[in-house]
């Protein structure tokens, strides 16, 4: 089973606002949510973790 994160957890982990999470997902700059029901979405934990890792790598490359 793939672990999922609800919006509040994604916001807490990334420190992004609700609107930023959805806007960046729409633009392809953040993982897209999975629709669980008509009114519920979630994000795959590994995809959010990969996004964070890519930001760390980007920071390190820019510093070098």
N, CA, C and O atoms as a Tripos MOL2 file, in Angstrom:
@<TRIPOS>MOLECULE
protein
  256   255    64     0     0
PROTEIN
NO_CHARGES

@<TRIPOS>ATOM
      1 N           0.8380   -1.1820    0.0000 N.3       1 UNK1
      2 CA          0.0000    0.0000    0.0000 C.3       1 UNK1
      3 C           0.8870    1.2520    0.0000 C.2       1 UNK1
      4 O           1.8890    1.3200    0.7120 O.2       1 UNK1
      5 N           0.5050    2.2150   -0.7950 N.am      2 UNK2
      6 CA          1.2540    3.4650   -0.9010 C.3       2 UNK2
      7 C           0.7250    4.4670    0.1220 C.2       2 UNK2
      8 O          -0.4670    4.7730    0.1270 O.2       2 UNK2
      9 N           1.6010    4.9810    0.9890 N.am      3 UNK3
     10 CA          1.1460    5.9640    1.9760 C.3       3 UNK3
     11 C           0.7710    7.2880    1.3190 C.2       3 UNK3
     12 O           1.4130    7.7280    0.3650 O.2       3 UNK3
     13 N          -0.2640    7.9070    1.8380 N.am      4 UNK4
     14 CA         -0.7640    9.1710    1.2980 C.3       4 UNK4
     15 C          -0.7740   10.2530    2.3730 C.2       4 UNK4
     16 O          -0.8460    9.9690    3.5690 O.2       4 UNK4
     17 N          -0.7010   11.4960    1.9140 N.am      5 UNK5
     18 CA         -0.7740   12.6580    2.7980 C.3       5 UNK5
     19 C          -1.9910   13.4970    2.4360 C.2       5 UNK5
     20 O          -2.2590   13.7310    1.2570 O.2       5 UNK5
     21 N          -2.7120   13.9400    3.4230 N.am      6 UNK6
     22 CA         -3.8030   14.8830    3.1960 C.3       6 UNK6
     23 C          -3.2170   16.2950    3.0790 C.2       6 UNK6
     24 O          -2.0560   16.5180    3.4220 O.2       6 UNK6
     25 N          -4.0100   17.2300    2.6030 N.am      7 UNK7
     26 CA         -3.5430   18.5940    2.3440 C.3       7 UNK7
     27 C          -2.8950   19.2320    3.5620 C.2       7 UNK7
     28 O          -1.8380   19.8510    3.4380 O.2       7 UNK7
     29 N          -3.4930   19.0980    4.7210 N.am      8 UNK8
     30 CA         -2.9350   19.7200    5.9310 C.3       8 UNK8
     31 C          -1.5320   19.1950    6.2170 C.2       8 UNK8
     32 O          -0.6600   19.9490    6.6500 O.2       8 UNK8
     33 N          -1.3140   17.9060    5.9750 N.am      9 UNK9
     34 CA          0.0070   17.3250    6.1960 C.3       9 UNK9
     35 C           1.0140   17.8290    5.1650 C.2       9 UNK9
     36 O           2.1630   18.1140    5.5040 O.2       9 UNK9
     37 N           0.5880   17.9380    3.9120 N.am     10 UNK10
     38 CA          1.4590   18.4730    2.8570 C.3      10 UNK10
     39 C           1.8540   19.9060    3.2000 C.2      10 UNK10
     40 O           3.0200   20.2820    3.0730 O.2      10 UNK10
     41 N           0.8900   20.6980    3.6310 N.am     11 UNK11
     42 CA          1.1640   22.0900    3.9980 C.3      11 UNK11
     43 C           2.1350   22.1550    5.1720 C.2      11 UNK11
     44 O           3.0330   22.9980    5.1800 O.2      11 UNK11
     45 N           1.9730   21.2890    6.1540 N.am     12 UNK12
     46 CA          2.8550   21.2860    7.3250 C.3      12 UNK12
     47 C           4.2750   20.8850    6.9510 C.2      12 UNK12
     48 O           5.2380   21.4710    7.4450 O.2      12 UNK12
     49 N           4.4090   19.8950    6.0850 N.am     13 UNK13
     50 CA          5.7250   19.3990    5.6880 C.3      13 UNK13
     51 C           6.4640   20.4010    4.8080 C.2      13 UNK13
     52 O           7.6570   20.6370    4.9940 O.2      13 UNK13
     53 N           5.7490   20.9900    3.8480 N.am     14 UNK14
     54 CA          6.3920   21.8600    2.8550 C.3      14 UNK14
     55 C           6.3840   23.3360    3.2400 C.2      14 UNK14
     56 O           7.1200   24.1340    2.6600 O.2      14 UNK14
     57 N           5.5620   23.6960    4.2070 N.am     15 UNK15
     58 CA          5.3820   25.0930    4.6140 C.3      15 UNK15
     59 C           4.7690   25.9380    3.4920 C.2      15 UNK15
     60 O           4.9750   27.1500    3.4330 O.2      15 UNK15
     61 N           4.0230   25.2880    2.6140 N.am     16 UNK16
     62 CA          3.3250   25.9750    1.5180 C.3      16 UNK16
     63 C           1.8750   26.2120    1.9200 C.2      16 UNK16
     64 O           1.3070   25.4720    2.7240 O.2      16 UNK16
     65 N           1.2950   27.2480    1.3520 N.am     17 UNK17
     66 CA         -0.1200   27.5180    1.5710 C.3      17 UNK17
     67 C          -0.9610   26.5890    0.6960 C.2      17 UNK17
     68 O          -0.4590   25.9670   -0.2400 O.2      17 UNK17
     69 N          -2.2240   26.5120    1.0150 N.am     18 UNK18
     70 CA         -3.1530   25.6950    0.2350 C.3      18 UNK18
     71 C          -3.1410   26.1220   -1.2250 C.2      18 UNK18
     72 O          -3.0550   25.2830   -2.1210 O.2      18 UNK18
     73 N          -3.2260   27.4210   -1.4640 N.am     19 UNK19
     74 CA         -3.2720   27.9070   -2.8420 C.3      19 UNK19
     75 C          -1.9690   27.6270   -3.5850 C.2      19 UNK19
     76 O          -1.9980   27.3330   -4.7800 O.2      19 UNK19
     77 N          -0.8290   27.7110   -2.9030 N.am     20 UNK20
     78 CA          0.4580   27.4050   -3.5410 C.3      20 UNK20
     79 C           0.5610   25.9370   -3.9120 C.2      20 UNK20
     80 O           1.0420   25.5990   -4.9940 O.2      20 UNK20
     81 N           0.1140   25.0670   -3.0260 N.am     21 UNK21
     82 CA          0.1610   23.6310   -3.3030 C.3      21 UNK21
     83 C          -0.6240   23.3320   -4.5770 C.2      21 UNK21
     84 O          -0.1170   22.6600   -5.4750 O.2      21 UNK21
     85 N          -1.8520   23.8240   -4.6590 N.am     22 UNK22
     86 CA         -2.6890   23.5340   -5.8190 C.3      22 UNK22
     87 C          -2.1960   24.2430   -7.0800 C.2      22 UNK22
     88 O          -2.2220   23.6540   -8.1610 O.2      22 UNK22
     89 N          -1.7490   25.4870   -6.9640 N.am     23 UNK23
     90 CA         -1.2570   26.2200   -8.1340 C.3      23 UNK23
     91 C          -0.0070   25.5690   -8.7040 C.2      23 UNK23
     92 O           0.1090   25.4070   -9.9180 O.2      23 UNK23
     93 N           0.9310   25.1940   -7.8390 N.am     24 UNK24
     94 CA          2.1640   24.5760   -8.3040 C.3      24 UNK24
     95 C           1.9240   23.1670   -8.8430 C.2      24 UNK24
     96 O           2.6130   22.7410   -9.7700 O.2      24 UNK24
     97 N           0.9730   22.4460   -8.2870 N.am     25 UNK25
     98 CA          0.6190   21.1290   -8.8240 C.3      25 UNK25
     99 C           0.0200   21.2860  -10.2220 C.2      25 UNK25
    100 O           0.3120   20.4960  -11.1190 O.2      25 UNK25
    101 N          -0.7990   22.2850  -10.3970 N.am     26 UNK26
    102 CA         -1.4220   22.5480  -11.6970 C.3      26 UNK26
    103 C          -0.3660   22.8940  -12.7400 C.2      26 UNK26
    104 O          -0.4720   22.4770  -13.8930 O.2      26 UNK26
    105 N           0.6550   23.6560  -12.3390 N.am     27 UNK27
    106 CA          1.7340   24.0730  -13.2430 C.3      27 UNK27
    107 C           2.8030   23.0100  -13.4360 C.2      27 UNK27
    108 O           3.7060   23.1890  -14.2540 O.2      27 UNK27
    109 N           2.7210   21.9110  -12.7020 N.am     28 UNK28
    110 CA          3.7080   20.8510  -12.8130 C.3      28 UNK28
    111 C           4.9590   21.0730  -11.9820 C.2      28 UNK28
    112 O           5.9530   20.3700  -12.1640 O.2      28 UNK28
    113 N           4.9270   22.0480  -11.0670 N.am     29 UNK29
    114 CA          6.0830   22.3260  -10.2100 C.3      29 UNK29
    115 C           6.0020   21.6260   -8.8610 C.2      29 UNK29
    116 O           6.9050   21.7510   -8.0340 O.2      29 UNK29
    117 N           4.9190   20.8900   -8.6440 N.am     30 UNK30
    118 CA          4.7060   20.1580   -7.4010 C.3      30 UNK30
    119 C           3.9010   18.9120   -7.7610 C.2      30 UNK30
    120 O           3.1350   18.9450   -8.7240 O.2      30 UNK30
    121 N           4.0510   17.8170   -7.0200 N.am     31 UNK31
    122 CA          3.2920   16.6040   -7.3500 C.3      31 UNK31
    123 C           1.7830   16.8520   -7.3760 C.2      31 UNK31
    124 O           1.2510   17.6100   -6.5660 O.2      31 UNK31
    125 N           1.1240   16.2150   -8.2990 N.am     32 UNK32
    126 CA         -0.3260   16.3460   -8.4230 C.3      32 UNK32
    127 C          -1.0150   15.4430   -7.3880 C.2      32 UNK32
    128 O          -0.5270   14.3570   -7.0740 O.2      32 UNK32
    129 N          -2.1340   15.9020   -6.8770 N.am     33 UNK33
    130 CA         -2.8670   15.0770   -5.9080 C.3      33 UNK33
    131 C          -3.6130   13.9440   -6.6030 C.2      33 UNK33
    132 O          -3.8580   13.9720   -7.8090 O.2      33 UNK33
    133 N          -3.9630   12.9510   -5.7990 N.am     34 UNK34
    134 CA         -4.8140   11.8490   -6.2430 C.3      34 UNK34
    135 C          -6.2130   12.1390   -5.7160 C.2      34 UNK34
    136 O          -6.3850   12.4340   -4.5330 O.2      34 UNK34
    137 N          -7.1910   12.0580   -6.5720 N.am     35 UNK35
    138 CA         -8.5770   12.2980   -6.1630 C.3      35 UNK35
    139 C          -9.1020   11.0350   -5.4830 C.2      35 UNK35
    140 O          -9.1960    9.9820   -6.1130 O.2      35 UNK35
    141 N          -9.4410   11.1390   -4.2030 N.am     36 UNK36
    142 CA         -9.9550   10.0030   -3.4460 C.3      36 UNK36
    143 C         -11.4750    9.9070   -3.5350 C.2      36 UNK36
    144 O         -12.0540    8.8210   -3.5330 O.2      36 UNK36
    145 N         -12.0920   11.0700   -3.6110 N.am     37 UNK37
    146 CA        -13.5430   11.1540   -3.7660 C.3      37 UNK37
    147 C         -13.8410   12.5280   -4.3460 C.2      37 UNK37
    148 O         -12.9260   13.2880   -4.6640 O.2      37 UNK37
    149 N         -15.0970   12.8360   -4.4810 N.am     38 UNK38
    150 CA        -15.4820   14.1250   -5.0560 C.3      38 UNK38
    151 C         -14.8970   15.3030   -4.2640 C.2      38 UNK38
    152 O         -14.5550   16.3320   -4.8470 O.2      38 UNK38
    153 N         -14.7850   15.1580   -2.9580 N.am     39 UNK39
    154 CA        -14.3300   16.2620   -2.1170 C.3      39 UNK39
    155 C         -13.0420   15.9800   -1.3450 C.2      39 UNK39
    156 O         -12.7180   16.6880   -0.3920 O.2      39 UNK39
    157 N         -12.3130   14.9510   -1.7560 N.am     40 UNK40
    158 CA        -11.1160   14.5710   -1.0080 C.3      40 UNK40
    159 C          -9.9660   14.2190   -1.9430 C.2      40 UNK40
    160 O         -10.1290   13.4610   -2.9000 O.2      40 UNK40
    161 N          -8.7920   14.7910   -1.6420 N.am     41 UNK41
    162 CA         -7.5850   14.5010   -2.4090 C.3      41 UNK41
    163 C          -6.4560   14.1760   -1.4390 C.2      41 UNK41
    164 O          -6.5250   14.4960   -0.2530 O.2      41 UNK41
    165 N          -5.4200   13.5360   -1.9650 N.am     42 UNK42
    166 CA         -4.2460   13.2160   -1.1620 C.3      42 UNK42
    167 C          -3.0310   13.1560   -2.0780 C.2      42 UNK42
    168 O          -3.1610   13.0250   -3.2950 O.2      42 UNK42
    169 N          -1.8580   13.2540   -1.4800 N.am     43 UNK43
    170 CA         -0.5990   13.2240   -2.2260 C.3      43 UNK43
    171 C           0.1730   11.9820   -1.8180 C.2      43 UNK43
    172 O           0.1140   11.5530   -0.6650 O.2      43 UNK43
    173 N           0.8960   11.4090   -2.7670 N.am     44 UNK44
    174 CA          1.7240   10.2410   -2.5020 C.3      44 UNK44
    175 C           2.9520   10.7140   -1.7180 C.2      44 UNK44
    176 O           3.6650   11.6170   -2.1550 O.2      44 UNK44
    177 N           3.1910   10.0990   -0.5620 N.am     45 UNK45
    178 CA          4.2820   10.5010    0.3260 C.3      45 UNK45
    179 C           5.6180   10.5340   -0.4220 C.2      45 UNK45
    180 O           6.3570   11.5130   -0.3220 O.2      45 UNK45
    181 N           5.9280    9.4800   -1.1640 N.am     46 UNK46
    182 CA          7.2240    9.4130   -1.8480 C.3      46 UNK46
    183 C           7.3880   10.5250   -2.8780 C.2      46 UNK46
    184 O           8.5030   11.0020   -3.0890 O.2      46 UNK46
    185 N           6.3090   10.9440   -3.5180 N.am     47 UNK47
    186 CA          6.3970   12.0350   -4.4960 C.3      47 UNK47
    187 C           6.6910   13.3630   -3.8080 C.2      47 UNK47
    188 O           7.4640   14.1680   -4.3270 O.2      47 UNK47
    189 N           6.0950   13.5970   -2.6670 N.am     48 UNK48
    190 CA          6.3710   14.8220   -1.9120 C.3      48 UNK48
    191 C           7.8030   14.7930   -1.3870 C.2      48 UNK48
    192 O           8.5030   15.8050   -1.4320 O.2      48 UNK48
    193 N           8.2370   13.6440   -0.8920 N.am     49 UNK49
    194 CA          9.6170   13.5090   -0.4190 C.3      49 UNK49
    195 C          10.6100   13.7270   -1.5550 C.2      49 UNK49
    196 O          11.6350   14.3810   -1.3620 O.2      49 UNK49
    197 N          10.3180   13.1880   -2.7350 N.am     50 UNK50
    198 CA         11.1890   13.3940   -3.9010 C.3      50 UNK50
    199 C          11.2550   14.8700   -4.2700 C.2      50 UNK50
    200 O          12.3210   15.3730   -4.6240 O.2      50 UNK50
    201 N          10.1300   15.5650   -4.1900 N.am     51 UNK51
    202 CA         10.1000   16.9980   -4.4900 C.3      51 UNK51
    203 C          11.0060   17.7540   -3.5100 C.2      51 UNK51
    204 O          11.7670   18.6330   -3.9150 O.2      51 UNK51
    205 N          10.9200   17.4080   -2.2260 N.am     52 UNK52
    206 CA         11.7680   18.0490   -1.2160 C.3      52 UNK52
    207 C          13.2330   17.7660   -1.5100 C.2      52 UNK52
    208 O          14.0600   18.6760   -1.4610 O.2      52 UNK52
    209 N          13.5610   16.5250   -1.8130 N.am     53 UNK53
    210 CA         14.9430   16.1570   -2.1370 C.3      53 UNK53
    211 C          15.4500   16.9330   -3.3540 C.2      53 UNK53
    212 O          16.6110   17.3430   -3.3870 O.2      53 UNK53
    213 N          14.5920   17.1350   -4.3480 N.am     54 UNK54
    214 CA         15.0100   17.8770   -5.5430 C.3      54 UNK54
    215 C          15.2950   19.3320   -5.2000 C.2      54 UNK54
    216 O          16.1900   19.9390   -5.7870 O.2      54 UNK54
    217 N          14.5570   19.8920   -4.2700 N.am     55 UNK55
    218 CA         14.8090   21.2730   -3.8310 C.3      55 UNK55
    219 C          16.1330   21.3690   -3.0840 C.2      55 UNK55
    220 O          16.8610   22.3500   -3.2340 O.2      55 UNK55
    221 N          16.4450   20.3670   -2.2860 N.am     56 UNK56
    222 CA         17.7260   20.3400   -1.5760 C.3      56 UNK56
    223 C          18.8690   20.2180   -2.5750 C.2      56 UNK56
    224 O          19.8770   20.9140   -2.4580 O.2      56 UNK56
    225 N          18.7120   19.3370   -3.5540 N.am     57 UNK57
    226 CA         19.7420   19.1570   -4.5810 C.3      57 UNK57
    227 C          19.9330   20.4480   -5.3820 C.2      57 UNK57
    228 O          21.0630   20.8430   -5.6690 O.2      57 UNK57
    229 N          18.8320   21.0980   -5.7370 N.am     58 UNK58
    230 CA         18.9050   22.3660   -6.4730 C.3      58 UNK58
    231 C          19.6720   23.4130   -5.6630 C.2      58 UNK58
    232 O          20.5130   24.1300   -6.2060 O.2      58 UNK58
    233 N          19.3820   23.4980   -4.3830 N.am     59 UNK59
    234 CA         20.0850   24.4350   -3.5060 C.3      59 UNK59
    235 C          21.5900   24.1530   -3.4800 C.2      59 UNK59
    236 O          22.4100   25.0660   -3.5850 O.2      59 UNK59
    237 N          21.9330   22.8680   -3.3370 N.am     60 UNK60
    238 CA         23.3340   22.4870   -3.2540 C.3      60 UNK60
    239 C          24.0740   22.7510   -4.5650 C.2      60 UNK60
    240 O          25.2340   23.1630   -4.5530 O.2      60 UNK60
    241 N          23.4060   22.5160   -5.6900 N.am     61 UNK61
    242 CA         24.0320   22.7740   -6.9870 C.3      61 UNK61
    243 C          24.2460   24.2680   -7.2050 C.2      61 UNK61
    244 O          25.2630   24.6780   -7.7640 O.2      61 UNK61
    245 N          23.2980   25.0730   -6.7680 N.am     62 UNK62
    246 CA         23.4250   26.5210   -6.9140 C.3      62 UNK62
    247 C          24.5260   27.0850   -6.0190 C.2      62 UNK62
    248 O          25.1430   28.0970   -6.3530 O.2      62 UNK62
    249 N          24.7710   26.4410   -4.8950 N.am     63 UNK63
    250 CA         25.7940   26.8990   -3.9440 C.3      63 UNK63
    251 C          27.2050   26.5260   -4.4080 C.2      63 UNK63
    252 O          28.1880   27.1500   -4.0080 O.2      63 UNK63
    253 N          27.2870   25.5050   -5.2520 N.am     64 UNK64
    254 CA         28.6140   25.0160   -5.6960 C.3      64 UNK64
    255 C          29.2450   25.9040   -6.7590 C.2      64 UNK64
    256 O          30.3490   25.6210   -7.2240 O.2      64 UNK64
@<TRIPOS>BOND
     1     1     2 1
     2     2     3 1
     3     3     4 2
     4     3     5 am
     5     5     6 1
     6     6     7 1
     7     7     8 2
     8     7     9 am
     9     9    10 1
    10    10    11 1
    11    11    12 2
    12    11    13 am
    13    13    14 1
    14    14    15 1
    15    15    16 2
    16    15    17 am
    17    17    18 1
    18    18    19 1
    19    19    20 2
    20    19    21 am
    21    21    22 1
    22    22    23 1
    23    23    24 2
    24    23    25 am
    25    25    26 1
    26    26    27 1
    27    27    28 2
    28    27    29 am
    29    29    30 1
    30    30    31 1
    31    31    32 2
    32    31    33 am
    33    33    34 1
    34    34    35 1
    35    35    36 2
    36    35    37 am
    37    37    38 1
    38    38    39 1
    39    39    40 2
    40    39    41 am
    41    41    42 1
    42    42    43 1
    43    43    44 2
    44    43    45 am
    45    45    46 1
    46    46    47 1
    47    47    48 2
    48    47    49 am
    49    49    50 1
    50    50    51 1
    51    51    52 2
    52    51    53 am
    53    53    54 1
    54    54    55 1
    55    55    56 2
    56    55    57 am
    57    57    58 1
    58    58    59 1
    59    59    60 2
    60    59    61 am
    61    61    62 1
    62    62    63 1
    63    63    64 2
    64    63    65 am
    65    65    66 1
    66    66    67 1
    67    67    68 2
    68    67    69 am
    69    69    70 1
    70    70    71 1
    71    71    72 2
    72    71    73 am
    73    73    74 1
    74    74    75 1
    75    75    76 2
    76    75    77 am
    77    77    78 1
    78    78    79 1
    79    79    80 2
    80    79    81 am
    81    81    82 1
    82    82    83 1
    83    83    84 2
    84    83    85 am
    85    85    86 1
    86    86    87 1
    87    87    88 2
    88    87    89 am
    89    89    90 1
    90    90    91 1
    91    91    92 2
    92    91    93 am
    93    93    94 1
    94    94    95 1
    95    95    96 2
    96    95    97 am
    97    97    98 1
    98    98    99 1
    99    99   100 2
   100    99   101 am
   101   101   102 1
   102   102   103 1
   103   103   104 2
   104   103   105 am
   105   105   106 1
   106   106   107 1
   107   107   108 2
   108   107   109 am
   109   109   110 1
   110   110   111 1
   111   111   112 2
   112   111   113 am
   113   113   114 1
   114   114   115 1
   115   115   116 2
   116   115   117 am
   117   117   118 1
   118   118   119 1
   119   119   120 2
   120   119   121 am
   121   121   122 1
   122   122   123 1
   123   123   124 2
   124   123   125 am
   125   125   126 1
   126   126   127 1
   127   127   128 2
   128   127   129 am
   129   129   130 1
   130   130   131 1
   131   131   132 2
   132   131   133 am
   133   133   134 1
   134   134   135 1
   135   135   136 2
   136   135   137 am
   137   137   138 1
   138   138   139 1
   139   139   140 2
   140   139   141 am
   141   141   142 1
   142   142   143 1
   143   143   144 2
   144   143   145 am
   145   145   146 1
   146   146   147 1
   147   147   148 2
   148   147   149 am
   149   149   150 1
   150   150   151 1
   151   151   152 2
   152   151   153 am
   153   153   154 1
   154   154   155 1
   155   155   156 2
   156   155   157 am
   157   157   158 1
   158   158   159 1
   159   159   160 2
   160   159   161 am
   161   161   162 1
   162   162   163 1
   163   163   164 2
   164   163   165 am
   165   165   166 1
   166   166   167 1
   167   167   168 2
   168   167   169 am
   169   169   170 1
   170   170   171 1
   171   171   172 2
   172   171   173 am
   173   173   174 1
   174   174   175 1
   175   175   176 2
   176   175   177 am
   177   177   178 1
   178   178   179 1
   179   179   180 2
   180   179   181 am
   181   181   182 1
   182   182   183 1
   183   183   184 2
   184   183   185 am
   185   185   186 1
   186   186   187 1
   187   187   188 2
   188   187   189 am
   189   189   190 1
   190   190   191 1
   191   191   192 2
   192   191   193 am
   193   193   194 1
   194   194   195 1
   195   195   196 2
   196   195   197 am
   197   197   198 1
   198   198   199 1
   199   199   200 2
   200   199   201 am
   201   201   202 1
   202   202   203 1
   203   203   204 2
   204   203   205 am
   205   205   206 1
   206   206   207 1
   207   207   208 2
   208   207   209 am
   209   209   210 1
   210   210   211 1
   211   211   212 2
   212   211   213 am
   213   213   214 1
   214   214   215 1
   215   215   216 2
   216   215   217 am
   217   217   218 1
   218   218   219 1
   219   219   220 2
   220   219   221 am
   221   221   222 1
   222   222   223 1
   223   223   224 2
   224   223   225 am
   225   225   226 1
   226   226   227 1
   227   227   228 2
   228   227   229 am
   229   229   230 1
   230   230   231 1
   231   231   232 2
   232   231   233 am
   233   233   234 1
   234   234   235 1
   235   235   236 2
   236   235   237 am
   237   237   238 1
   238   238   239 1
   239   239   240 2
   240   239   241 am
   241   241   242 1
   242   242   243 1
   243   243   244 2
   244   243   245 am
   245   245   246 1
   246   246   247 1
   247   247   248 2
   248   247   249 am
   249   249   250 1
   250   250   251 1
   251   251   252 2
   252   251   253 am
   253   253   254 1
   254   254   255 1
   255   255   256 2
@<TRIPOS>SUBSTRUCTURE
     1 UNK1         2 RESIDUE 1 A UNK
     2 UNK2         6 RESIDUE 1 A UNK
     3 UNK3        10 RESIDUE 1 A UNK
     4 UNK4        14 RESIDUE 1 A UNK
     5 UNK5        18 RESIDUE 1 A UNK
     6 UNK6        22 RESIDUE 1 A UNK
     7 UNK7        26 RESIDUE 1 A UNK
     8 UNK8        30 RESIDUE 1 A UNK
     9 UNK9        34 RESIDUE 1 A UNK
    10 UNK10       38 RESIDUE 1 A UNK
    11 UNK11       42 RESIDUE 1 A UNK
    12 UNK12       46 RESIDUE 1 A UNK
    13 UNK13       50 RESIDUE 1 A UNK
    14 UNK14       54 RESIDUE 1 A UNK
    15 UNK15       58 RESIDUE 1 A UNK
    16 UNK16       62 RESIDUE 1 A UNK
    17 UNK17       66 RESIDUE 1 A UNK
    18 UNK18       70 RESIDUE 1 A UNK
    19 UNK19       74 RESIDUE 1 A UNK
    20 UNK20       78 RESIDUE 1 A UNK
    21 UNK21       82 RESIDUE 1 A UNK
    22 UNK22       86 RESIDUE 1 A UNK
    23 UNK23       90 RESIDUE 1 A UNK
    24 UNK24       94 RESIDUE 1 A UNK
    25 UNK25       98 RESIDUE 1 A UNK
    26 UNK26      102 RESIDUE 1 A UNK
    27 UNK27      106 RESIDUE 1 A UNK
    28 UNK28      110 RESIDUE 1 A UNK
    29 UNK29      114 RESIDUE 1 A UNK
    30 UNK30      118 RESIDUE 1 A UNK
    31 UNK31      122 RESIDUE 1 A UNK
    32 UNK32      126 RESIDUE 1 A UNK
    33 UNK33      130 RESIDUE 1 A UNK
    34 UNK34      134 RESIDUE 1 A UNK
    35 UNK35      138 RESIDUE 1 A UNK
    36 UNK36      142 RESIDUE 1 A UNK
    37 UNK37      146 RESIDUE 1 A UNK
    38 UNK38      150 RESIDUE 1 A UNK
    39 UNK39      154 RESIDUE 1 A UNK
    40 UNK40      158 RESIDUE 1 A UNK
    41 UNK41      162 RESIDUE 1 A UNK
    42 UNK42      166 RESIDUE 1 A UNK
    43 UNK43      170 RESIDUE 1 A UNK
    44 UNK44      174 RESIDUE 1 A UNK
    45 UNK45      178 RESIDUE 1 A UNK
    46 UNK46      182 RESIDUE 1 A UNK
    47 UNK47      186 RESIDUE 1 A UNK
    48 UNK48      190 RESIDUE 1 A UNK
    49 UNK49      194 RESIDUE 1 A UNK
    50 UNK50      198 RESIDUE 1 A UNK
    51 UNK51      202 RESIDUE 1 A UNK
    52 UNK52      206 RESIDUE 1 A UNK
    53 UNK53      210 RESIDUE 1 A UNK
    54 UNK54      214 RESIDUE 1 A UNK
    55 UNK55      218 RESIDUE 1 A UNK
    56 UNK56      222 RESIDUE 1 A UNK
    57 UNK57      226 RESIDUE 1 A UNK
    58 UNK58      230 RESIDUE 1 A UNK
    59 UNK59      234 RESIDUE 1 A UNK
    60 UNK60      238 RESIDUE 1 A UNK
    61 UNK61      242 RESIDUE 1 A UNK
    62 UNK62      246 RESIDUE 1 A UNK
    63 UNK63      250 RESIDUE 1 A UNK
    64 UNK64      254 RESIDUE 1 A UNK
